[in-house]
Amino acid sequence: MKDDLTLRKTEDFNALYKKGKSSGSKYVVVIYRRNGTDLTRTAYIASKKVGNSVTRNRARRLMKEAVRLSGTALPKGFDMLFIARNGIADVKCADVKRSIEAALRRTGLTG
């Protein structure tokens, strides 16, 4: 993953939280906002409510892999934040993939 395609700045996260729209599913919440460029920037978050550091890292890896394997392409020109929900630690990648695809369909941005 390229560094310019990853959200890192605090002001970008704050703008997403304040002005972004959200869509959720069983294991993942997606917050998205138009960024005014042709690039799609992403970030993957798992809070301490998900579990210890090993569990949180696994949750982030699951979400990244599910987005990579997903047949739906992410829309261009958006900042997207994927937030892991509490039950994500005990599921397979295919379940997370279905959850992410469902959340992205609810946004209306994908075909």
C-alpha positions as CSV (number, residue, x, y, z in Angstrom):
1,M,0.0,0.0,0.0
2,K,1.4,3.4,-1.0
3,D,1.9,6.0,1.7
4,D,0.0,8.7,-0.2
5,L,-3.1,6.4,-0.3
6,T,-3.2,6.1,3.5
7,L,-4.9,8.6,5.8
8,R,-2.4,9.7,8.5
9,K,-3.1,13.4,9.4
10,T,-5.3,14.2,12.4
11,E,-7.1,16.9,10.5
12,D,-8.1,14.3,7.8
13,F,-9.6,12.1,10.5
14,N,-11.3,15.0,12.2
15,A,-12.9,16.1,8.9
16,L,-14.1,12.5,8.3
17,Y,-15.7,12.3,11.7
18,K,-17.3,15.7,11.5
19,K,-18.4,15.9,7.8
20,G,-18.3,12.3,6.6
21,K,-21.2,9.9,6.1
22,S,-21.2,6.5,7.6
23,S,-22.6,3.0,6.8
24,G,-22.3,0.0,8.9
25,S,-22.7,-3.7,8.8
26,K,-22.2,-6.6,11.3
27,Y,-18.4,-6.4,11.6
28,V,-17.4,-3.1,10.0
29,V,-18.4,0.6,9.9
30,V,-17.3,2.7,6.9
31,I,-17.0,6.4,7.2
32,Y,-16.5,8.2,3.8
33,R,-16.1,11.7,2.5
34,R,-15.2,13.2,-0.9
35,N,-11.6,14.5,-0.8
36,G,-11.4,16.6,-3.9
37,T,-8.7,14.6,-5.6
38,D,-8.7,11.6,-7.9
39,L,-7.1,9.4,-5.2
40,T,-8.9,7.2,-2.7
41,R,-7.3,7.3,0.7
42,T,-8.1,4.6,3.3
43,A,-7.4,3.9,6.9
44,Y,-8.3,0.9,9.1
45,I,-9.0,1.3,12.8
46,A,-9.6,-1.1,15.6
47,S,-10.2,0.4,19.0
48,K,-9.3,-1.1,22.4
49,K,-12.9,-2.3,22.7
50,V,-12.0,-4.9,20.1
51,G,-9.3,-6.5,22.2
52,N,-5.6,-6.5,23.0
53,S,-3.0,-5.4,20.5
54,V,-2.8,-8.9,18.8
55,T,-6.5,-8.9,18.3
56,R,-6.6,-5.3,17.0
57,N,-3.8,-6.0,14.6
58,R,-5.6,-9.1,13.3
59,A,-8.8,-7.1,12.9
60,R,-6.9,-4.5,10.8
61,R,-5.3,-7.2,8.7
62,L,-8.6,-8.9,8.1
63,M,-10.2,-5.6,6.9
64,K,-7.3,-4.8,4.6
65,E,-7.3,-8.3,3.1
66,A,-11.1,-8.2,2.7
67,V,-11.0,-4.9,0.8
68,R,-8.2,-6.2,-1.4
69,L,-10.1,-9.4,-2.2
70,S,-13.4,-7.6,-2.6
71,G,-14.9,-7.6,-6.1
72,T,-16.2,-4.1,-5.6
73,A,-13.7,-1.3,-6.4
74,L,-13.5,1.6,-4.0
75,P,-14.8,4.8,-5.5
76,K,-12.2,7.3,-6.7
77,G,-11.9,10.7,-4.9
78,F,-12.9,9.6,-1.4
79,D,-11.4,9.3,2.0
80,M,-12.6,6.0,3.6
81,L,-12.2,4.9,7.2
82,F,-12.9,1.3,8.0
83,I,-13.6,0.7,11.7
84,A,-13.7,-2.7,13.2
85,R,-16.6,-3.7,15.4
86,N,-16.3,-5.8,18.5
87,G,-17.2,-9.2,17.1
88,I,-14.6,-9.2,14.3
89,A,-11.9,-11.0,16.2
90,D,-13.5,-14.5,15.9
91,V,-14.6,-14.6,12.3
92,K,-13.0,-15.6,9.0
93,C,-11.8,-13.3,6.3
94,A,-14.8,-14.3,4.0
95,D,-17.2,-13.1,6.7
96,V,-15.4,-9.7,7.0
97,K,-15.4,-9.5,3.2
98,R,-19.2,-9.9,3.0
99,S,-19.6,-7.4,5.8
100,I,-17.4,-4.8,4.0
101,E,-19.2,-5.4,0.7
102,A,-22.6,-4.9,2.4
103,A,-21.4,-1.7,4.0
104,L,-20.1,-0.4,0.7
105,R,-23.3,-1.3,-1.1
106,R,-25.2,0.7,1.5
107,T,-23.1,3.8,0.8
108,G,-24.4,3.9,-2.8
109,L,-20.9,4.7,-4.1
110,T,-20.2,1.3,-5.7
111,G,-22.0,-0.4,-8.6
